[in-house]
Amino acid sequence: MVEPMLSAVVTCYRDAEAVLPMHERLTQVFIGLSVDYEIIFVNDGSPDNAGAVLEQLASKDEHVLVIEHSRNFGSQNAFLSGMQVATGDAVVLLDGDLQDPPELISAFYAKWREGNDVVYGRRVKREGSWLLAGFARAFYRVFRGLSEVSMPLDAGDFALMDRRVVDELLALPETDQFLRGLRAWVGFEQTGVDYVRPERAFGRSTHSALKNVWWAKKGIFSFTFVPVEVIGYVGATMTVLSFGAFVHELIDMWLHPGETHGISLIVAVIAFFGSLNLFAISILGEYLIKVVEEAKRRPKFIRKAIFSRGEHYTTAARIDGFLRRRSRQAAERRGAPALEDDEDG
């Protein structure tokens, strides 16, 4: 029986100090599991010296592969870039700041061997800011309540996914992807493992309050049309109320002729409906933005270089050739028919 192979995809942005501890801890976990493995670091345009640290690491450890992006494309696209390159029977996604403890992979692996296709980390507690922790808990509950599919509570991107789940996610055509939502959307057998999410080990978090709001909007507008439906309900309700206020004003004028009537009410109604219109337009604008982004069909990321086993692939032709060879080798290892591809130049 061929031993399973696991691929770890680690996204790096301002995480140079965490690279070596992450590599050491992942290596210890995989050796302890007695599995074949690869560690794929995706340097997503990090402004620190992460590129140099990763290149040196890839030259020393044949299990390490490094992807360099031409600029920062965001964590979701960085994960997708690594997932495309990964050849394992299961793929683990981790943030490079060590807030996703590598040691939890052992529990993920055990659940996967039991027959689960997706095993995600469930954050039962967050160390650090209580305000951020409260916002996150509230978001996941609102997100679950609004979404068209059942979303797991308190689960981020940290997860182990079976190869068939990874293949389904990579086949999705949409440009603006929210992986933790799509992971639930594709279905299959899924379960969670509880853990305490520690504070960032090195440096400062790259997620500001505005960034967290952006993440919340990204998830909600990707998986539900409830905000648009709410606009309709609110509009209908306010139409009825405004008509009632108008009738009330007519009756008041009839009962008290000669008095000044309804100036403050009129001002309040105009202001309210003006703000309501702006709110409705902003919600519709969010969905329109997503439509425009999908219509552009721009690539999700651009790879500048790949480092593996002492080799540097720095041109599009060589990168494509390297990826084709890896895909063919992975297919042969799993017993799938290999595709005929030309060698790179």
N, C-alpha and C positions, 0 to 999 in steps of 0.2 A: 504494500500500500504506500503510495506517495505521500510524504508528510505535507501537511498544509503549509501554505506560504502566506504570511501576513505583510501588508504594506502599511507603513505609517506615513501619513502626509501631514507635515508640520509647516504652517504658514509663519513667516517671519517678517515683522515690521517693527523696527526699533527693539529687537530682541537679541542683539549680538552677545550680550553677557549670558543669556540663557541657553545659547546653542550647545555649548559643551556639556553643561549639566543635563540638558534634555537628551543629548545623544547617549551619555553614559547611562542614564536611567532607563531609556528605551532599550538599549542593548542588554542590560541586566534582565529586564522583563522578558524579552524574546528568548534569551538563552535559557532562562528559567522555565519557559514554556516548551523548550526543545522543538522549536519550529524554525523553518527557513524564513528569512525576513529581509525586508529592505526598508530603509528610512529615506523618505523623499522630503527634503527641505525646499520650500518655495520662498525665495527671497523676493518679496513683492515690492521692489523699489525702496528698500530700507535705506534711510539717509545715514545710518551709522556704518560701522565697519563689518557688518554681518556678512557681506559678500566675500571678503578676504578670509574671515574665519571659516565660512562654509566651504570655500574652495580648498583650503588647506585640509579640512576634515575629510572631504571627498577623496583627496589624494592619498590619505592614510587608511581609510576603511572602505573596502569594496562593497560593503552593504549600503553605503551612503550615495545618494544621487542628489544633485543640487540643480534646481531650476532658477535661472535669473530672469526676471521680468524687465521689460524696457522702462517701466515706471510702475507706480502704485496703482493697481487695478481693483483693490479691495479684497477683503478676506474671502468672500464667496467665490470670486473668480480665481483667487489663488488656490483654493481647495479644488476647484474644477480642473485647473491646470495640473495639479498633482494627481488627481484621480485619473485623468487621461493617460498619464505616464505609468501609473501603478499597475503591476502585473500580478498582485497577490490574489489568493482565493477569497480574502476578506481585506477590507481597507479601513484603517482607523484614522479619523480626523482629529487633529489637536492644534490648539493655538500655541504659538511659540513662546509664550510668556510664563509657562509652567503653572498656569492656573488650572490646566487640565492635567491632573496627576497621572503620569504614565503607568504607575503601579496598578491603576484601576483596569488596565487592559487585561490583566489576568482574569478578573471577574467577567469582563466582556467576552473573553475567549471561551470561558466555561459555559456561558449562556448561549453562545453561538454554536458550540458543539452539541448542545441540547436540542438544537433545531430552530433557534431563532435567527431570522434573517437580518434584523437590525437590533442592536443593543446600544442604547443611548445612556449617557450620564444624566442623572436627575439630581439637580442641586437642591438638597434639602436645607442647606444653610450656606450663606455667603459671608465670608470674613471681610471686614472693612466697613465701608460706608453703609449705615443702616438705611439711609435715604435711597441709595442705589438699589439695595436689596429689596426694599419695599416697592420701588418703581418696577423692578423686574418681576416680582411676584404678581403685582397688579396687571402688568402687561400680559403675562402668560394666561391669566384667567380671562381677561377681556378678549384676547386673541382666540382662545378656545371657544368662548361663547359666540363669537362672531363668525368663525371660520366654517366653511362648507364641509370640512372633514374634521374628525376628532384629533386635536393637537395634544401631544403629551405636555403636561405641566412641568415648568421649570427645567426644560431640556434644551440645551444649546446645541452647537455643532459637534461637540465632543461625542463621538459614537463609533462603533464598529459596524460595518455594513458588508453583507455578503456580496460576492462578485455580481450576482444577477441584479441586485439592487443598484449597485454602482453603474452597471451597464444601462439600466433603465433611466437613471438620473442623467447620465451623459447623453442619452438619446433625446432628451427633452429639448425642443427647439427654442424655447424662450431665452431671451438675452439677459434680462434682469431676474436673476434667480435668488430665491430665499431658501437655502438648502434644508434647514430644519423643518420648514413647512412642506417642501417637496418630498422630503424623506417620509413624512407621514402620509402625504397624498398618494405615493406609489403603492402603499399597502404592504403586503407580506406580513410575516410573523414578527412582531416587535415587542420589546420589553425594555424596562429601565433598570438601572443600578444606581442606588442612592450614594451620594458622596457630598462632602463639605468642600465647597469651592474656596481655595485659599486666596489670600491677597496676591497681587503681582509680586513676583520674587525680585525682579530687577526693574529699575526705572519707574516711569510714571505711565498710567493708563493713557491710551490714545483715544479713549471714548469719553468725550465731554457730554454734558447734559443735552446739548443740541444733537450730538451724534446719536445718543440713545433715543431721542424723539424720532430721528430719521429712521433708525432701525425699526421702531414700532410702526411707523407709517409704512415702511417697506413690507413688513409682514402682513399688516391688516389689508392694505390695498391690493396685495397679491392674491389673497385667498378669500375675499368676501366682497359682495356688492351691497352689504347691509347699509353702509353709509349713504349710498344713493337712495335706497329704499326709505331710509329714515327721513331724508329730505322730502320725499313725497308725503309721508305721514305728517310731518311737521307743517308742511305747506297747506295740506288739507285742513289740519286742526286750526291753524292761524287764520285761514280764510273764514271758517265758521265763527271763530271768536271775533274777528274784525267786523263781520257782518252783524253779529250781535251787538257790538259796541256802536256801530252805525245806527242800528234801530233804536238803541237806548238813547243816543244823542238826539234823534228825531223826536222821540217821546218827551225828552226833557225840554226841548225847544217848544213843543206844543203846550206843555204844562207851565212853563215859565217864560212866556214871551217877553222880549225886550232885554233879556239878560245876555251877557257874553257867555257863549257855551263852547266847551270842548277844545280850547286852544292847547292846553297842556296835553290833553288826550291825543290830539292830532299829531303834535310834535313827537310824543312818545311812540305812537304807532308808526309814524314815518321812520323814525330812528331805528325802531325794532326791525321793521321789514327791510330797511336798507342793510343792516348788519346781517340779517338772515340771508338776504340775496348774496352778499359777499361770501358768507360761509358756504352756501350751496355751490357757488361758482368755484371756490377753492377745492371742494371735494371733487367736483367734476374735473377740475384741472389736474388733480392727482392721477385720476384714471387716464386722462388724455396724455399726460406725460408718459405714462407706461406704454400707451399705444404708439407714441412717437418713437420712444426708445426701441421698441420691438421692430418698428418699420425701418429703422436705420440699418439693422442687420450688421452692425459693426462686430468685429471679433471680440470675444470676452476678455482676451488678454493677448499680449505679444511676448513671446519668449526671446530673450536676447542671447541666452547661452544655456548650455547644459553641461555639467561636470559629472563624470562617472568613470570610476576605475582608472583614474589618471589621465583620461582623455577629455579634451575640451571641444565642444561642438558649438561653434559660434556663427555659423551661416545657416540660413533657412534650409538650404539643400541638405547639409550635413545633419541638422536637427531632425528633419523629416526622415532621412534615411535611418538614423539611430532609432527613432520611435517606431518605424516599420519593423526593424529587426527585433526590437523588444516585444512588439505585439505578436510577431510570428513565433518567437521563442516561448512566450507565455501560452499561446494557443497550443503549441506542440506539447508543452509540459502538462496541460490539462487534457490532452488527447483530442483536441479539436483539429479539424483540417486546416493546414497552413495555407495562407494566401501567397501567390507568387508575386514578389516585389523586386524591383531593381535595387541593387546595392547603391549606397550613397557614393558621391564622388569624393 
